Amino acid sequence: MSDLFSLEGHKALVTGANTGIGQAIAVALAAQGATVTCAGRRACDETVDMITRNGGSATTLLLDFADPMAARDSFAGAGYTLLVNNAGIIRREDSTDYSEADWDAVIDVNQKALFFTCQAFGRELIAQGKSGAIVNIASLLSFQGGIRVPAYTASKHAVAGITKILANEWAPHGITVNAIAPGYIATNNTDALRADPERAKAILDRIPAGRWGAAEDIGGTAAYLCSRAAKYVTGAVLNVDGGWMAR
Ligand code: NAP
């Protein structure tokens, strides 16, 4: 049974793996036996250390999606079978005042870089005739509107769409493409929300599980979606939200 969830023999690339959800995903994949490349615009030394201390295998790679095509040369001949697109940014401003610069920055990292990273990974796997898995990190704002985050909401709706079209095109090649929609998780991304007592209380009151999510809650789900246990799961956007969307 445990073999169903093993990632032994897999090589994974996780973007934005220096902190938060990406770090927890890298740790979870390594715990299941994957060799993990922890990619970030800064070195992911802390994550590599967490993995190697537990007997896992990991390295760090600099990838800055200020250039959305940054990953274009990362996959050829490198042997990756798993890709987790986690890197993402959020910029908050009223929609009436939202700037073009903020719009472009968010769309470039969350949407354009995500698609072209999937493309580079998919091209390589298909050329090699190998199966594999992609996990994209979406959001509750892949379904809902949010407030003061128009570019983020647009980009995360796009993540759900990109996940579905790639699932359709690449299922015949044995490549699953799924997304995780995390609920409210305590990371840098939600610092501003948690610092606002009114918003923080309103959010917590609506979460059936009665707590904010932890990055580790997402790590386990990503490991599952990468595993043989999920080989017939593709095109799904899986909520990991303590029940938020059920409410
Ligand atoms: P986080 O701690 O801010 O992590 C974001 C990650 O993306 C960091 O590693 C960050 O690197 C990286 N990143 C940002 N810009 C980048 C760039 N230009 N190139 C490469 N990497 C870049 O927040 P998080 O919550 O863990 O976010 C991870 C993902 O989960 C994001 O896609 C986010 O939208 C999504 N998400 C989070 C929540 C939540 O409640 N926290 C909910 C739904 C979805 P730096 O550390 O260098 O900035």
Boltz pocket constraint, residues with backbone or C-beta under 6 A from the ligand:
constraints:
  - pocket:
      binder: B
      contacts: [[A, 15], [A, 16], [A, 17], [A, 18], [A, 19], [A, 20], [A, 21], [A, 22], [A, 39], [A, 40], [A, 41], [A, 42], [A, 63], [A, 64], [A, 65], [A, 66], [A, 85], [A, 86], [A, 87], [A, 88], [A, 89], [A, 109], [A, 137], [A, 138], [A, 139], [A, 140], [A, 181], [A, 182], [A, 183], [A, 184], [A, 185], [A, 186], [A, 187], [A, 188], [A, 189], [A, 190]]
      max_distance: 6.0
